[in-house]
Amino acid sequence: MILVEKISRNYENDGSETQALKEVTFKINSGEFVAIMGPSGSGKSTLLHILSFMDRASTGSYSFFGKKMEDMNDTELANVRNKEMGFVFQAFNLLGRSTVYQNVELPLLYSTILPSERKKLVEKAINDVGLTEKTNVEASRLSGGQKQRVAIARALVNNPNVIFADEPTGNLDSHSGENIMQILKKLNEAGKTIILVTHETYTAQFAKRLIRLKDGEIEIDGEVKNILSQTYEGK
C-alpha cells in the first residue's frame, strides 16, 4: 500500500538548512498497525505529514497504492487524502458548537453522496465508536475521551483505506487513552490500516510493528513485542 524509497526532507531557516529526514526507506502493507516512535526532533511528525500528503519530500519517492506522490498535483493529492485517508489528532479538531452528528458529517459535505446515504454513513460511524446516545450533543459538552471517539468516527465516515493517528491519547487520562487504543485495535482487526505516531510506550504496544526514528533516520523497524522487550531489558 505504501512504499517509501530514500525520502529526505530539508527545511531552510535564515540561510541554514536542517535535514528532518535522511533517505528513509520502508513499506507498509494493507491491514498493518504500525507505530512510529522517536524522541522530539527525530522526524516522526515530518514523516507522518509526508505519508498523509500534507507535505512533500525534498528528495526520494513515495508511492500510495502504486501512485507516486511526486507525479500528483496538489488537487490530486487532496482528492486522494479525502477519499483514502482518515485522520485523528491529539487536539481533536472538533467544532465545539456543532453536534456530534455535524462533526462526523463534515468530510461528506464535499462529496457527491446523497443525503439519505450520508445519514446512514454518519450514524454507522457514530455507532461504531459507541456514541449513539450522544449524536445530538454539542462537542463542547463531551469529555476528552468522547471527543476523541467523535474524531475517530469522523475519520471512519469516508471508509478510508488508512487511518493516521497523531498522538491520539496525548490529551487524555490513562483510562480514556486505553479506550481509544482499544477502538483503534478493533478497527485494525476489522481490516483497517493504522499508522500511529506516539511517544508513549503503552500506546505503541497496541501496534504490531514499530518504526523507531532517531535524527531523521530509521533506528529500528520490527515487531513491537520484540523491540519493546529489548527496551525493557536495557539492551
C-alpha positions as CSV (number, residue, x, y, z in Angstrom):
1,M,0.0,0.0,0.0
2,I,2.8,2.4,1.0
3,L,6.3,2.4,-0.5
4,V,8.8,4.9,0.7
5,E,12.2,5.0,-1.1
6,K,15.0,7.1,0.2
7,I,12.9,10.1,1.1
8,S,14.6,13.1,2.7
9,R,13.0,16.4,3.9
10,N,15.1,19.5,4.2
11,Y,14.0,22.8,5.7
12,E,15.7,26.2,5.3
13,N,15.7,28.8,8.1
14,D,17.7,32.0,7.8
15,G,20.0,30.6,5.2
16,S,20.8,27.4,7.1
17,E,19.4,24.0,6.2
18,T,18.1,21.4,8.5
19,Q,17.5,17.8,7.4
20,A,14.5,16.4,9.2
21,L,14.5,13.1,7.3
22,K,17.5,11.3,5.8
23,E,16.9,8.8,2.9
24,V,14.2,6.9,4.8
25,T,13.1,3.6,3.1
26,F,10.3,1.2,4.1
27,K,7.0,-0.2,3.0
28,I,3.6,-0.7,4.7
29,N,1.1,-3.4,3.6
30,S,-2.7,-3.1,3.8
31,G,-4.0,-4.1,7.2
32,E,-0.9,-3.4,9.2
33,F,-0.9,-1.5,12.5
34,V,2.4,0.5,12.6
35,A,3.6,2.7,15.4
36,I,6.1,5.4,14.6
37,M,8.2,6.5,17.6
38,G,11.2,8.6,18.4
39,P,12.4,11.5,20.6
40,S,11.5,15.1,19.9
41,G,13.2,16.2,16.7
42,S,13.6,12.6,15.3
43,G,11.5,13.3,12.3
44,K,8.3,11.3,13.2
45,S,5.9,14.3,12.6
46,T,7.6,15.2,9.4
47,L,7.3,11.6,8.2
48,L,3.6,11.5,9.1
49,H,2.9,14.7,7.2
50,I,4.6,13.3,4.1
51,L,2.8,9.9,4.4
52,S,-0.6,11.7,4.8
53,F,0.0,14.0,1.8
54,M,0.2,17.2,4.0
55,D,3.8,17.8,3.0
56,R,6.2,16.7,0.2
57,A,9.6,15.1,0.4
58,S,12.6,17.1,-0.8
59,T,14.1,14.0,-2.5
60,G,13.2,10.4,-2.9
61,S,9.9,8.6,-3.9
62,Y,6.7,7.9,-2.1
63,S,4.0,5.6,-3.7
64,F,0.5,5.2,-2.3
65,F,-1.3,2.3,-3.9
66,G,1.1,2.5,-6.8
67,K,0.6,6.2,-7.4
68,K,3.7,8.3,-7.0
69,M,3.2,11.4,-4.8
70,E,5.7,13.3,-6.9
71,D,3.6,12.8,-10.0
72,M,0.4,14.3,-8.5
73,N,-0.5,18.0,-8.2
74,D,-2.0,19.5,-5.1
75,T,-5.6,19.0,-6.2
76,E,-5.0,15.3,-6.9
77,L,-3.3,14.9,-3.6
78,A,-6.3,16.5,-1.8
79,N,-8.7,14.1,-3.6
80,V,-6.7,11.0,-2.5
81,R,-6.4,12.4,1.0
82,N,-10.1,13.0,1.3
83,K,-11.2,9.6,-0.2
84,E,-8.5,7.2,1.1
85,M,-7.2,8.7,4.4
86,G,-8.7,9.3,7.8
87,F,-7.1,11.5,10.5
88,V,-7.2,11.5,14.3
89,F,-5.3,14.3,16.0
90,Q,-4.2,14.9,19.6
91,A,-6.2,18.2,19.8
92,F,-9.4,16.5,18.4
93,N,-10.0,19.4,16.0
94,L,-13.8,19.4,16.5
95,L,-16.3,22.2,16.1
96,G,-17.3,22.9,19.7
97,R,-20.7,24.4,18.9
98,S,-21.6,21.7,16.4
99,T,-23.2,18.4,17.4
100,V,-21.5,15.0,17.3
101,Y,-23.5,14.3,14.1
102,Q,-22.5,17.5,12.4
103,N,-18.8,17.0,13.2
104,V,-18.8,13.4,11.9
105,E,-20.7,14.5,8.8
106,L,-18.2,17.2,7.8
107,P,-16.0,15.1,5.5
108,L,-19.1,14.0,3.5
109,L,-20.3,17.5,2.8
110,Y,-17.9,17.9,0.0
111,S,-18.7,14.6,-1.6
112,T,-21.4,13.6,-4.2
113,I,-23.0,11.1,-1.7
114,L,-26.8,11.6,-1.5
115,P,-28.2,13.0,1.8
116,S,-30.0,9.7,2.6
117,E,-26.9,7.7,2.2
118,R,-24.8,10.3,4.1
119,K,-27.1,9.9,7.1
120,K,-26.6,6.1,7.1
121,L,-22.8,6.5,7.0
122,V,-22.7,9.1,9.8
123,E,-25.0,7.1,12.1
124,K,-22.9,3.9,11.5
125,A,-19.6,5.7,12.2
126,I,-21.1,7.1,15.5
127,N,-22.4,3.7,16.5
128,D,-19.0,2.1,15.7
129,V,-17.4,4.2,18.4
130,G,-20.2,3.8,20.9
131,L,-21.6,7.3,20.9
132,T,-25.1,6.8,19.5
133,E,-26.7,8.3,22.6
134,K,-24.6,11.5,22.1
135,T,-25.5,12.0,18.5
136,N,-27.2,15.4,19.0
137,V,-25.0,16.7,21.8
138,E,-22.7,19.6,21.2
139,A,-19.0,18.6,21.0
140,S,-18.1,21.2,23.7
141,R,-20.1,19.3,26.2
142,L,-18.2,16.0,25.8
143,S,-15.4,14.6,27.8
144,G,-11.9,14.3,26.3
145,G,-12.3,10.6,25.6
146,Q,-15.7,11.2,24.0
147,K,-14.3,14.0,21.8
148,Q,-11.6,11.6,20.6
149,R,-14.1,9.0,19.8
150,V,-16.0,11.6,17.7
151,A,-12.7,12.3,15.9
152,I,-12.3,8.6,15.1
153,A,-15.9,8.4,13.9
154,R,-15.2,11.4,11.6
155,A,-12.1,9.6,10.3
156,L,-14.1,6.5,9.6
157,V,-17.1,8.0,7.9
158,N,-15.5,8.0,4.4
159,N,-14.4,4.4,4.8
160,P,-10.7,5.2,4.2
161,N,-8.1,2.7,3.5
162,V,-5.7,4.0,6.1
163,I,-6.2,6.0,9.4
164,F,-3.4,8.3,10.6
165,A,-3.4,8.8,14.3
166,D,-1.1,11.6,15.6
167,E,-0.6,11.3,19.4
168,P,-4.3,10.3,19.8
169,T,-4.1,9.8,23.5
170,G,-1.9,12.8,24.3
171,N,-4.7,14.9,25.9
172,L,-6.4,12.0,27.6
173,D,-6.2,10.3,31.0
174,S,-4.9,6.7,31.1
175,H,-8.4,5.2,31.2
176,S,-9.7,7.2,28.2
177,G,-6.5,6.6,26.4
178,E,-6.9,2.9,26.8
179,N,-10.4,3.0,25.4
180,I,-9.2,5.0,22.3
181,M,-6.4,2.5,21.7
182,Q,-8.9,-0.4,22.0
183,I,-11.1,1.2,19.3
184,L,-8.1,1.6,17.0
185,K,-7.1,-2.0,17.7
186,K,-10.6,-3.3,16.8
187,L,-10.6,-1.2,13.6
188,N,-7.3,-2.8,12.7
189,E,-8.6,-6.3,13.4
190,A,-11.5,-5.4,11.0
191,G,-9.0,-4.7,8.3
192,K,-8.2,-1.0,8.6
193,T,-4.5,0.0,8.2
194,I,-3.5,2.2,11.2
195,I,-0.4,4.4,11.3
196,L,0.2,5.7,14.8
197,V,2.6,8.4,15.8
198,T,3.3,8.3,19.5
199,H,5.9,8.9,22.2
200,E,4.1,6.7,24.7
201,T,5.2,3.1,25.1
202,Y,1.8,1.9,26.3
203,T,0.0,3.1,23.1
204,A,2.7,1.6,20.9
205,Q,2.1,-1.8,22.5
206,F,-1.2,-1.9,20.6
207,A,0.5,-1.9,17.3
208,K,2.1,-4.9,15.7
209,R,5.1,-3.2,14.1
210,L,7.3,-0.3,15.3
211,I,9.4,2.0,13.3
212,R,11.7,4.0,15.6
213,L,13.4,7.1,14.3
214,K,16.4,8.9,15.5
215,D,18.0,12.0,14.0
216,G,15.9,11.6,10.8
217,E,16.8,8.0,10.2
218,I,15.3,4.6,10.9
219,E,16.9,3.2,14.0
220,I,14.8,0.1,14.3
221,D,12.0,-1.4,12.2
222,G,10.4,-4.6,13.5
223,E,7.8,-6.4,15.6
224,V,6.6,-4.3,18.6
225,K,6.8,-7.1,21.1
226,N,10.4,-7.8,20.2
227,I,11.6,-4.2,20.2
228,L,9.8,-3.2,23.5
229,S,11.0,-6.3,25.3
230,Q,14.6,-5.4,24.4
231,T,14.0,-1.9,25.6
232,Y,12.7,-3.1,29.0
233,E,15.7,-5.4,29.3
234,G,18.0,-2.4,28.7
235,K,19.5,-3.8,25.5
